[in-house]
Amino acid sequence: MGKNRFHEGSGPSQRQLRVGELIRRALSEVLARGDVHDPDLNRLSITVGEVRTSPDLRIATAYVLPLGGQGRDDVIEFLARNRGELRTLVAKKLALKFAPDLRFQLDETFDRMDETRRLFDQDSVKRDTLSPDEEPKVE
């Protein structure tokens, strides 16, 4: 098979992005419906923020976070323990040649957004982001 001549750079291809989104939706649906036969996993509400796939689409890394952020370590353990069953359930919903191997990581996006907001609220950063003709607000 020839190299995709339209995809330049180190980012994911359109196919990787599309398949990742399909896997994310299928995994979210399986977790929301409680199709897994594990009461520990079914008692939690889990958000699947993103799924990234390897270039050959055989490995899918799901970035997950429990609702409310409580029990982060337990969520990864429960998902890893039920990885085989989750893989089977997701594969039934998708029409892929191979069922991807699922891996799970905590989604740190919300923590990074909070840290970014905190940084932008600092006076020294606010002063640096003003244009030269703007006056700093005095409160």
Backbone hydrogen bonds, N-H to C=O, Kabsch-Sander energy under -0.5 kcal/mol:
donor,donor_aa,acceptor,acceptor_aa,energy
5,R,3,K,-0.8
7,H,4,N,-0.8
8,E,6,F,-0.8
17,L,13,S,-2.3
18,R,14,Q,-2.6
19,V,15,R,-2.9
20,G,16,Q,-2.5
21,E,17,L,-2.0
22,L,18,R,-2.0
23,I,19,V,-2.6
24,R,20,G,-2.4
25,R,21,E,-2.3
26,A,22,L,-2.3
27,L,23,I,-3.0
28,S,24,R,-2.4
29,E,25,R,-2.3
30,V,26,A,-2.4
31,L,27,L,-2.5
32,A,28,S,-2.5
33,R,29,E,-2.3
34,G,30,V,-0.9
35,D,30,V,-1.8
38,D,36,V,-1.3
42,N,38,D,-2.3
43,R,39,P,-1.3
44,L,41,L,-1.1
46,I,44,L,-0.6
47,T,65,L,-3.2
48,V,46,I,-0.5
49,G,47,T,-0.8
49,G,63,Y,-2.1
50,E,63,Y,-1.0
52,R,61,T,-2.5
54,S,59,I,-2.3
57,L,54,S,-2.1
60,A,101,D,-2.8
61,T,52,R,-3.3
62,A,60,A,-0.6
62,A,103,R,-3.4
63,Y,50,E,-3.1
64,V,62,A,-0.7
64,V,105,Q,-2.7
65,L,47,T,-2.0
67,L,45,S,-3.4
69,G,66,P,-2.4
70,Q,67,L,-0.5
72,R,69,G,-0.6
75,V,71,G,-2.0
76,I,72,R,-1.5
77,E,73,D,-1.8
78,F,74,D,-2.9
79,L,75,V,-2.6
80,A,76,I,-2.4
81,R,77,E,-2.2
82,N,78,F,-1.4
83,R,80,A,-1.1
86,L,82,N,-2.5
87,R,83,R,-2.5
88,T,84,G,-2.0
89,L,85,E,-2.5
90,V,86,L,-2.6
91,A,87,R,-2.4
92,K,88,T,-1.7
93,K,89,L,-0.8
93,K,90,V,-0.7
94,L,90,V,-0.9
96,L,94,L,-0.7
101,D,58,R,-3.4
103,R,60,A,-2.5
105,Q,62,A,-2.5
107,D,64,V,-2.4
108,E,106,L,-0.7
112,R,108,E,-2.2
113,M,109,T,-2.2
114,D,110,F,-2.2
115,E,111,D,-2.1
116,T,112,R,-2.3
117,R,113,M,-2.5
118,R,114,D,-2.3
119,L,115,E,-2.3
120,F,116,T,-2.4
121,D,117,R,-1.2
122,Q,119,L,-1.3
126,K,122,Q,-2.4
127,R,123,D,-2.5
128,D,124,S,-1.4
129,T,125,V,-1.5
130,L,126,K,-0.8
130,L,127,R,-0.6
134,E,131,S,-1.7
139,E,137,K,-0.6
